[in-house]
Amino acid sequence: MHAHKVRLHDLQTVNHISSMALSTSAASTTALITILLLLLLLHGGSSTAQSDVDLLEFPLNLEYLEAEFFSWGALGRGLDSIEPNLTMGGPSPVGVRKANLSPLVQDIIAQFAYQEFGHLRAIKRTVPGFPRPLLNLSSSTFATIMNNAFGRSLFPPFNPYANDINYLLASYVIPYVGLTGYVGTAPRLQNATSKALVAGLLGVEAGQDAVIRTLLYERAQQRVLPYRFTVAEFTIRISSLRDRLGNEGLKDEGLTVPPSQGAGGGITGNILAGNQNSLAFNRTPEELLRIVYGTGEVNVPGGFYPRGANGRIAQSFL
């Protein structure tokens, strides 16, 4: 009888221990699954975050370009003098200098410069950023662009710093490229903060482009001396060149277009560029690199970026 009680007690103890073991095992399994899910979420979040970082850092290449071109053009000095911390130790630009501008245009371009400084700060407050790439903003760089746009060597060589019209035409070359890049980037972003940043950047870049186009539109039929071409013809040629280099179809338009291509399908004036529904065109980082390098190739630096652009996206092609 005593032995039976002992065996019964032992059996109850074993059952209790087994039940505890199963409960502990289930709890451990649940905990393990929870940890694995958290790791997966963290890994997925990191991956998404990195894609946003790359897409937000890439435009720094163009923001540096605009900041230096506008600042030097209006103020006769650039980031090294005004906001040296923003350069992150990158090399100073080559060939850039103060332009011969009227008080009105100088004032507008100076505002653009400080706006670009703000863009650099805003991006670097969101992502780590990278040093300023080597920029070639010499007259010869712009002269080459104009020669390629017209398919012939202009004489004398085009000088972007000579006067209002030349500087505005040179400016026509730059912000619109960044604008189309932001339009292309926006739908690819995952994070709400990233989307808000790009929306803010795009709004001001579009405004700059609109101001430049408006100033040029006022002078659309004026000859760009000493050449025989008008301001409108210059913009058409520049836009056609960017389309050829981008190599992804029509994404650029000059100040005048065939009526069927204009807003509403029946007007030649084209103060703002847009598709058949007057929506902004979009471009990918690859298209932008082909354009700003001036080579039509993502892996062949040149133009404004003799050593290539910086950041993971641009460097992945070099």
C-alpha positions in Angstrom: 0.0 0.0 0.0 2.8 2.4 0.9 4.7 1.5 -2.2 1.6 2.1 -4.3 1.2 5.6 -2.8 4.8 6.3 -3.5 4.4 5.2 -7.1 1.2 7.2 -7.5 2.9 10.3 -6.0 5.8 9.8 -8.3 3.5 9.5 -11.3 1.7 12.7 -10.3 5.1 14.4 -9.9 6.2 13.2 -13.3 3.0 14.5 -14.9 3.5 17.9 -13.2 7.1 18.1 -14.4 6.1 17.1 -17.9 3.3 19.6 -18.0 5.7 22.3 -16.8 8.2 21.2 -19.4 5.6 21.4 -22.2 4.5 24.8 -20.9 8.1 26.0 -20.8 8.8 24.6 -24.2 5.7 26.4 -25.6 6.7 29.6 -24.0 10.2 29.3 -25.4 8.9 28.5 -28.8 6.7 31.6 -28.7 9.5 33.7 -27.5 11.8 32.4 -30.2 9.2 33.1 -32.9 8.7 36.6 -31.5 12.4 37.3 -31.6 12.7 36.0 -35.2 9.8 38.1 -36.3 11.4 41.2 -34.7 14.7 40.4 -36.4 12.9 40.1 -39.7 11.1 43.3 -39.2 14.3 45.1 -38.2 16.1 43.6 -41.2 13.3 44.7 -43.5 13.2 48.1 -42.0 17.0 48.5 -42.3 16.8 47.5 -46.0 14.0 49.9 -46.7 15.8 52.7 -44.8 19.0 52.1 -46.8 17.1 52.4 -50.1 15.7 55.7 -48.9 19.1 56.8 -47.8 20.6 56.1 -51.2 17.8 57.9 -53.0 18.0 60.9 -50.7 21.8 61.2 -50.9 22.0 61.0 -54.6 20.5 64.5 -55.2 23.3 66.0 -53.1 25.4 65.8 -56.3 23.1 68.3 -58.1 22.4 70.4 -54.9 26.2 70.9 -54.6 26.4 71.9 -58.3 23.5 74.4 -58.0 24.8 75.8 -54.7 28.2 76.5 -56.1 27.0 77.8 -59.5 24.4 80.2 -58.1 26.6 81.3 -55.1 29.6 82.1 -57.2 27.5 83.6 -60.0 25.8 86.1 -57.8 28.1 86.6 -54.8 31.6 85.8 -56.2 32.2 83.1 -53.6 30.9 79.7 -52.7 30.5 77.1 -50.0 34.1 77.2 -48.9 33.7 80.8 -47.9 30.0 80.9 -46.8 29.1 77.4 -45.5 32.4 75.4 -45.4 30.9 72.7 -43.1 28.5 71.7 -45.8 31.3 70.6 -48.2 32.3 67.8 -45.8 35.9 68.3 -47.0 35.2 67.8 -50.7 37.4 69.5 -53.3 36.7 73.0 -54.4 35.0 73.6 -57.7 37.0 74.3 -60.8 36.5 77.3 -63.1 33.5 78.9 -61.5 33.4 82.7 -61.0 31.2 85.7 -60.5 28.9 86.5 -63.4 28.3 89.9 -65.0 24.6 90.2 -63.9 22.1 93.0 -63.6 20.9 93.9 -60.1 17.6 92.1 -60.6 19.1 88.8 -61.9 21.9 88.9 -59.3 19.3 89.3 -56.5 17.3 86.3 -57.8 20.4 84.1 -58.2 21.6 85.0 -54.8 18.3 83.9 -53.4 18.6 80.6 -55.3 22.1 80.1 -53.8 20.9 80.4 -50.2 18.0 78.1 -51.0 20.5 75.5 -52.2 22.4 75.9 -49.0 19.2 75.1 -47.2 18.6 72.0 -49.3 22.1 70.7 -48.5 21.4 71.2 -44.8 17.9 69.6 -45.0 19.2 66.5 -46.7 22.1 66.0 -44.4 19.8 66.3 -41.3 17.9 63.3 -42.7 20.7 61.1 -44.1 24.5 61.0 -43.5 25.4 62.6 -46.8 28.8 62.6 -48.6 31.5 65.2 -49.4 31.1 67.6 -52.3 32.3 65.9 -55.5 34.8 67.7 -57.8 32.7 70.1 -60.0 33.9 71.6 -63.2 31.9 74.8 -63.7 34.3 76.4 -66.1 33.2 78.3 -69.2 34.6 75.5 -71.3 32.2 73.0 -69.7 29.2 75.1 -70.7 30.7 75.9 -74.1 30.9 72.1 -74.7 27.3 71.6 -73.7 26.1 74.4 -76.1 28.3 73.0 -78.9 26.8 69.6 -78.4 23.3 71.1 -78.3 23.8 72.8 -81.7 25.9 70.0 -83.2 28.6 72.5 -84.1 31.2 74.7 -82.4 29.8 78.1 -81.6 32.2 81.0 -82.1 33.2 82.6 -80.0 32.8 79.9 -77.4 29.7 80.3 -75.2 30.5 82.1 -71.9 28.0 81.5 -69.2 29.3 84.3 -67.0 29.2 87.1 -69.7 25.8 88.6 -69.1 22.2 88.0 -67.9 21.0 86.0 -70.9 24.0 83.7 -71.0 23.9 83.1 -67.3 20.2 82.3 -67.4 20.7 79.9 -70.3 23.4 78.2 -68.3 21.0 78.1 -65.4 18.4 76.6 -67.7 20.8 73.6 -68.0 20.8 72.7 -64.3 17.7 72.9 -61.9 15.3 71.2 -64.3 17.5 68.1 -64.3 17.2 67.9 -60.5 13.5 68.6 -60.7 12.8 65.6 -62.9 15.0 63.5 -60.6 12.9 64.4 -57.6 9.7 63.6 -59.5 11.2 60.2 -60.3 12.4 59.6 -56.7 9.2 60.4 -54.9 7.2 57.2 -55.7 10.2 55.0 -54.8 10.5 56.2 -51.3 9.2 54.1 -48.3 9.5 56.4 -45.3 7.1 59.3 -44.6 9.9 61.5 -43.5 11.7 60.8 -46.8 8.6 61.6 -48.8 8.0 64.9 -47.0 11.6 66.0 -47.6 11.5 65.3 -51.3 8.2 67.1 -51.6 9.7 70.1 -50.0 12.8 70.0 -52.2 10.8 69.5 -55.3 8.5 72.4 -54.6 11.4 74.9 -54.4 13.4 73.3 -57.4 10.2 73.6 -59.5 9.9 77.2 -58.4 13.5 78.0 -59.4 13.0 76.4 -62.8 9.8 78.4 -63.3 11.5 81.6 -62.5 14.4 80.9 -64.9 12.0 79.9 -67.7 9.9 83.0 -67.1 12.9 85.3 -67.3 14.0 83.6 -70.5 10.4 83.6 -71.9 10.3 87.4 -71.7 13.4 87.3 -74.0 12.3 84.3 -76.1 12.7 86.0 -79.5 15.8 88.0 -78.6 19.0 86.9 -80.3 21.8 85.6 -78.1 24.6 87.8 -79.3 26.9 87.3 -81.1 25.1 84.2 -82.3 22.2 84.2 -84.8 20.1 82.0 -82.6 17.3 83.2 -80.3 16.8 82.5 -76.7 13.9 80.1 -77.5 16.1 78.2 -80.0 18.8 77.8 -77.3 16.3 76.3 -74.9 14.9 73.9 -77.5 18.4 72.7 -78.4 19.4 72.3 -74.7 16.2 70.3 -74.0 16.7 68.1 -77.1 20.3 67.4 -76.0 19.2 66.3 -72.5 16.6 64.0 -74.0 19.3 62.5 -76.3 21.7 62.0 -73.4 19.0 60.7 -71.0 17.9 58.2 -73.8 14.4 57.6 -72.4 12.2 59.5 -74.8 10.6 62.9 -74.5 11.1 64.3 -71.0 12.3 67.8 -71.8 10.9 70.8 -73.7 12.1 74.3 -74.7 10.2 77.5 -74.4 8.2 76.9 -77.5 6.8 73.6 -78.9 4.6 72.4 -81.7 1.0 73.2 -80.9 0.1 69.5 -80.6 2.7 69.2 -77.8 1.7 72.3 -75.9 -0.6 72.5 -72.9 -4.1 71.4 -74.0 -2.8 70.3 -77.3 -3.1 73.6 -79.1 -0.6 76.2 -77.9 3.0 76.9 -78.8 4.0 78.8 -75.7 5.7 76.5 -73.2 6.6 78.5 -70.1 6.5 75.3 -68.0 7.5 71.8 -69.3 5.1 68.9 -68.8 3.5 65.9 -70.5 0.2 65.8 -72.3 -1.6 66.3 -69.0 0.8 69.0 -67.9 2.4 66.8 -65.3 6.1 67.1 -64.6 8.4 64.6 -66.4 10.4 62.1 -64.3 13.9 60.8 -64.6 15.9 58.0 -62.9 19.4 58.5 -61.3 20.8 56.6 -64.4 19.2 59.2 -66.7 20.5 62.1 -64.6 24.0 60.7 -64.6 24.0 60.3 -68.4 22.9 63.9 -68.7 25.2 65.7 -66.2 28.2 63.7 -67.3 27.5 64.8 -70.9 28.6 61.4 -72.1 25.3 59.6 -72.4 26.9 56.8 -70.3 26.4 56.2 -66.5 29.9 54.7 -66.2 31.8 57.4 -68.1 32.2 60.6 -66.0 32.7 64.0 -67.6 31.0 67.3 -68.0 30.3 68.8 -64.6 31.7 65.7 -62.8 35.1 64.9 -64.2 35.7 62.3 -61.5 32.1 61.1 -61.3 29.3 61.8 -58.9 29.4 60.6 -55.2 27.1 58.3 -53.2 26.3 54.6 -53.4 24.1 54.9 -56.5 26.6 56.9 -58.6 29.6 55.0 -57.4 28.0 51.7 -58.2 28.3 52.4 -61.9 32.0 53.4 -61.8 
